[in-house]
Amino acid sequence: MNTALWIITCLLTAVFLFSGLGKLFVPREKMAAMADAARWVLDFKPGTLKAIGALEILGAAGLVLPAVLGIAPILVPLAAVGLALIMTGAVILRVRRCEPKAALLDGGYLALTAFVAVGRFALEPFTG
């Protein structure tokens, strides 16, 4: 179980790190032009997108760094809960915009973050 949690955690870290960096450094008009699934960014102000991106980067760091450094490993499941909340908002946004495929993808990320949260809180916690 510990191995599965680490693999999923590393995957989620990469996804949220790159997603957050994109929201911080790519202009929203350019992001919206890249794909139809990214048109949602036009619904938000640039400052809001930057805040979401910063939260995703902090969440990605919180998934790995506390456990690797051995400093406050309780932050790992808390970061997973925070990212699950972000993904809950993403699923709601996608459903409201009638984007079922994107909602399913975001729902998958939501399920994975919830799995990491439950796994690190109850199944395989870092502290005994």
Secondary structure as GFF3:
##gff-version 3
##sequence-region A 1 128
A	DSSP	alpha_helix	2	25	.	.	.	ID=ss1
A	DSSP	alpha_helix	28	34	.	.	.	ID=ss2
A	DSSP	three_ten_helix	36	43	.	.	.	ID=ss3
A	DSSP	alpha_helix	46	69	.	.	.	ID=ss4
A	DSSP	alpha_helix	75	96	.	.	.	ID=ss5
A	DSSP	alpha_helix	100	118	.	.	.	ID=ss6
A	DSSP	pi_helix	119	123	.	.	.	ID=ss7
###
